[in-house]
Amino acid sequence: MSRFPWQEAMRFGLGTLRLPPTAFWAMTPRELAAAHAGLTGRGTAKPLDRAGFERLMAAHPDGGENGRRV
């Protein structure tokens, strides 16, 4: 088993993401990996397309309980 790459993790979290040390040390390795994947485009999520945006708007319309715009 290989050791966790702390130097690279600290360089990325503290340097690239510019996280404060308390936030960096509070993260799990899995959370740090997700941040890395999101920043480098290696994640599985794709940008929201127009059809997806329209579905999202239909599911969550603007307005209060009575449908009035807030």
C-alpha positions as a Markdown table, in Angstrom:
| # | Residue | x | y | z |
|---|---|---|---|---|
| 1 | Met | 0.0 | 0.0 | 0.0 |
| 2 | Ser | 1.3 | 3.4 | -0.9 |
| 3 | Arg | 1.4 | 6.3 | 1.5 |
| 4 | Phe | -1.0 | 9.2 | 1.2 |
| 5 | Pro | 0.5 | 12.1 | -0.9 |
| 6 | Trp | 0.4 | 14.8 | 1.8 |
| 7 | Gln | 2.8 | 17.2 | 0.0 |
| 8 | Glu | 0.7 | 17.2 | -3.2 |
| 9 | Ala | -2.6 | 17.4 | -1.2 |
| 10 | Met | -1.4 | 20.4 | 0.9 |
| 11 | Arg | 0.0 | 22.1 | -2.3 |
| 12 | Phe | -3.4 | 21.6 | -4.0 |
| 13 | Gly | -5.6 | 22.5 | -1.0 |
| 14 | Leu | -3.7 | 25.3 | 0.5 |
| 15 | Gly | -2.1 | 26.6 | -2.7 |
| 16 | Thr | -4.4 | 26.0 | -5.6 |
| 17 | Leu | -7.7 | 26.1 | -3.8 |
| 18 | Arg | -6.4 | 28.7 | -1.2 |
| 19 | Leu | -8.3 | 27.0 | 1.6 |
| 20 | Pro | -7.5 | 28.3 | 5.1 |
| 21 | Pro | -5.7 | 25.6 | 7.1 |
| 22 | Thr | -8.7 | 24.9 | 9.3 |
| 23 | Ala | -10.8 | 24.2 | 6.2 |
| 24 | Phe | -8.1 | 22.0 | 4.6 |
| 25 | Trp | -7.5 | 19.9 | 7.7 |
| 26 | Ala | -11.3 | 19.5 | 8.2 |
| 27 | Met | -11.7 | 17.9 | 4.8 |
| 28 | Thr | -11.6 | 14.2 | 4.2 |
| 29 | Pro | -9.4 | 12.8 | 1.5 |
| 30 | Arg | -12.5 | 12.0 | -0.5 |
| 31 | Glu | -13.7 | 15.6 | -0.3 |
| 32 | Leu | -10.3 | 16.8 | -1.4 |
| 33 | Ala | -10.4 | 14.4 | -4.3 |
| 34 | Ala | -13.8 | 15.6 | -5.3 |
| 35 | Ala | -12.6 | 19.2 | -5.3 |
| 36 | His | -9.7 | 18.2 | -7.5 |
| 37 | Ala | -11.9 | 16.3 | -9.9 |
| 38 | Gly | -14.2 | 19.3 | -10.2 |
| 39 | Leu | -11.4 | 21.7 | -10.8 |
| 40 | Thr | -9.6 | 19.6 | -13.3 |
| 41 | Gly | -12.7 | 18.5 | -15.2 |
| 42 | Arg | -12.0 | 14.8 | -14.2 |
| 43 | Gly | -15.4 | 14.5 | -12.5 |
| 44 | Thr | -18.3 | 12.7 | -14.0 |
| 45 | Ala | -20.7 | 15.7 | -13.9 |
| 46 | Lys | -21.5 | 17.4 | -17.1 |
| 47 | Pro | -22.5 | 21.1 | -17.6 |
| 48 | Leu | -26.3 | 21.7 | -17.4 |
| 49 | Asp | -27.7 | 21.9 | -20.9 |
| 50 | Arg | -30.8 | 24.0 | -21.9 |
| 51 | Ala | -33.3 | 21.1 | -21.6 |
| 52 | Gly | -31.9 | 20.3 | -18.1 |
| 53 | Phe | -32.1 | 23.9 | -17.1 |
| 54 | Glu | -35.7 | 24.2 | -18.3 |
| 55 | Arg | -36.6 | 21.0 | -16.3 |
| 56 | Leu | -35.0 | 22.5 | -13.2 |
| 57 | Met | -36.9 | 25.8 | -13.7 |
| 58 | Ala | -40.2 | 23.9 | -14.1 |
| 59 | Ala | -39.5 | 21.8 | -11.0 |
| 60 | His | -38.5 | 24.8 | -8.9 |
| 61 | Pro | -40.3 | 28.0 | -10.2 |
| 62 | Asp | -39.5 | 31.4 | -8.8 |
| 63 | Gly | -42.1 | 32.8 | -6.4 |
| 64 | Gly | -43.6 | 32.4 | -3.0 |
| 65 | Glu | -46.2 | 30.0 | -1.8 |
| 66 | Asn | -48.9 | 31.7 | -3.9 |
| 67 | Gly | -46.8 | 31.7 | -7.1 |
| 68 | Arg | -45.9 | 35.4 | -6.8 |
| 69 | Arg | -42.4 | 36.5 | -7.7 |
| 70 | Val | -40.4 | 37.4 | -4.7 |
